[in-house]
């Protein structure tokens, strides 16, 4: 299975990543959970948008993976609500759409609604993991860079923003 694939067998950037998987297909959720947990990802699942929002508020995942076609409220409604919540709390959450709708119009609509990336079903899990790994590394690097800049800003305690940022970037 995927766990034995050479370069994807150990992905340290995924260790401890918190992911909320939303799909009304129980088997799809179970498979995604099984595969992701093998890489150290903490996974919670939801089958409806409202259930996903409840988990999202309480658990605050790093990544949301959602099907577009959900009963009652679809993935578009879910991502709009998630983006409102993330803006209010000041912490971004990576949002990935996974759906059988493979047309450009739906893809553009998903990206415009607030999803960061788009994957079609059947999901190529190796590709998904590779992209997730890159995104996790970028997110962790961005956080580390921000912390370093903020640390230097506070350490230098200068009033001019340019003077505060230049030492942080060059060091």
N, C-alpha and C positions, 0 to 999 in steps of 0.2 A: 504494500500500500504506500501512500505518500510519505510515511514516516521514514522509510528506508532510502529515499531519494538522496543521492550524494550531497550536493551542495545545499540542499534544503533540510538536511537532517538535524542541524543545530542552528537555531536562529536566536541568539541571545537577546536581540532587541525586542522580541515578542514576549519574553519572560515577564510575567506579572501584568501584562497588558490587559485591561478590562474591556471586554467587548459584549455589547448587547446585540443579539441576533434576533431579528423580527421576520417571521414568515409564518403563514397560516398552514404550511405543510410541515407536519410534525416530523416526518422522516428527514426532511431537509435540515431542520433545526438539530435533530439528533446527530446527523452525519457531520454537520458543521461543528457542533460541540465536540464530538469525539476527535475530529481531526485537529481542531485548534488547541484543545487541552493537551494533546500530545506535544505541543510546542510551548507549553507553559502559559497559555492564554487563559485568563479567568473568563468564563462565558456564562451569561444569563440569557434566557430565551423568553420571547413573548410571541403570542399568536395574533394579537390585535393591537391596533395603534394605542388605544387607551391603556391597555396593560403595559405596553412599552413605555409610555410616558410615566406611569407610576414607578416602574423600575428605574427609569432614567433619573427621575427626581431623587429617589432614595439612594441609588447606588452610584450615580455619576460616572458612567463608563468613559473610557478614552476613545472608543470607537463604536459607532452605530452601523450595523449592517442590516439593511432593510429591503425586503421585497416591495415592489411598487404596488402590485395588485393585492391589497389586503381587504378583507370584508369590513363593512361599515365605513371606516375611514381609511383612505388609501395611503400609500407611502408619501405622496406629495403633501398631504395634510399633516402627516407625522413629522416630516422634516421641517416644515414651517414652524410647527410648535416647538420642536427641538431647538431650532435656531433662535427663537424668541427666548427660550429658557437659557441657552448658552450666553446670549448677549446680556441677560440680566445678571448672571453669575460671574461673567467676565472670564470664563474658561472655555476655550474652543473644544469641540468634539469632532473628530474626523467622522464623516458620514459617507458610507458607500452604498450605492444602490445595486441590488442583485435581482435581476428580473428576466423573464422570458421575452419581454417586449424588446425586440432588437432593432427597431427603426430609429432613424436619426431624430425624428420629431420628438419621440418620447425621451430619448437620451438628452436632447437639449432642454426639454421641459424639466427633467430631473435635475440637471445641473443648474438650471435657472432657479429652481425651487430651493436649492441649498445643499444638494448632495455634492461631495467633492470629487467622487469618481463613480464610474459606471461599469458594471460587469453583467454579461448576459449568461443566462442558463442555457445549457448545462455549464456549470462553473468549472473552469480550468483551475483546479485548486493550486497547482504549482505556480501558475501565473498570479493568482490571487495572493498567495503567500509571499511571493517575490515583491509584489507591489506593496503589500502591507509592511514587509520588512523595510523597504525603502522609506515609506511614509513614517514608520515608527522611528527610524534613525533620524530623519529630518526633524521630526517633532522633538525628539530628545536633544538633538544638536541645537535647535532653535532655543529651547529652554535653557540649555547650558550657556549659550552665547548671551542670552538676555540676562541671566544671573551674573555672568562675568561683567557685563556692561554696568548693570545696576550696582554690583559690588564696587567697581571702580568709581562710579558716579558718587556713591556714598562715601568712599574712601577719600576721594579728591576734594569733595565738598566745594566745587567751584560753581559760580553762578552762570557762566556761559556754557550752554549746552554743547557747542562744538568742542570746547576745551575738555568737557567731561567725556565725550564719546571718543575723541581721537586717541587718547592714551589706551582706552579699553580695546579699540580695534587693532592698534599697532602692537600691543603687548602679547 
